[in-house]
Amino acid sequence: MEKWDDNKAWFLVLPVFLVVAFSAIIPLMTVVNYSVQDIMAPGQGIFVGPEWYREVLHDPRLHEAFLRQLIYSFTVLAVEIPLGIAVALTLPSKGWRVSACLVLLALPLLIPWNVVGTIWVVFSRPDIGLSGMTLNSLLGIPYNYTADPMDSWLTVVIMDIWHWTPLVVLLCYAGLQAIPEAYYQAAKIDGASRWAVFRFIQLPKMRGVLMIAVLLRFMDSFMIYTEPFVLTGGGPGNSTTFLSQFLTKMAIGQFDLGPAAAFSLIYFLVILLLSYIFYTVITNLGKGVAK
């Protein structure tokens, strides 16, 4: 079919561009404007250029929060992706059990983020919480996420794994279900082992959904705020203070709008850069597996 020289269908996309301009581009430009000014009062500011960027980039608190954020994001990815693949491989492929398993797995995803933090506050309390009392009283393991930095860190990580691993499972299961049965029949005829089937059939065919899972989980974990804020408040000390909480304290707690705007733009660019690196690495690995 020949394309129209004067395609008026683009006018249908115009409302979308207007909505995006209103909801994203205009606020972004506002943040860019704030990042180069010293805001004295509403409508009053002094142009300072890149001063806030230099101040933020040389702030040791930001360096600590950034390192803490990287460790956290890579930790949850290193656990959730293999665990999600393993659980997806064990799920049934036919029958009523498929629906039952998928519904049960999706339940944590339906819980709002602030409620997730509240659930784990009650669950992990060392005096009345199920996990806290079990570790302290029954197993004799000293556990107090409100006082021990390592306990609080592990609690936040486990909470994230419990909350978001089902998303990885559902994506991987969808990728597995899309593999034609002929591939498995050919592998059975060739006498391929279970590992060979996973290595050369299932894993390459799941490359697309795994890319989506990695990108979604990385971006979400790198922007995590509500769950650790409700559970630990960023403490004890700064052990669970991530970049989003650092930004919130700067913008709302200290009302440093200029440095907060500069930091938010740096935050945004870092997420874009790391997401692009993940995308490139997964794409190249997928090509290598396909070969």
Secondary structure, 3 states (H helix, E strand, C coil): CCCCCCCCCHHHHHHHHHHHHHHHHHHHHHHHHHHCEEEEECCEEEECCCHHHHHHHCCHHHHHHHHHHHHHHHHHHHHHHHHHHHHHHHCCCCCHHHHHHHHHHHHHHHCCHHHHHHHHHHHHCCCCCHHHHHHHHHCCCCCCCCCCHHHHHHHHHHHHHHHHHHHHHHHHHHHHHCCCHHHHHHHHHHCCCHHHHHHHHHHHHCHHHHHHHHHHHHHHHHCCCHHHHHHCCCCCCCCCCCHHHHHHHHHHHCCCHHHHHHHHHHHHHHHHHHHHHHHHHHHHHHHHHHC
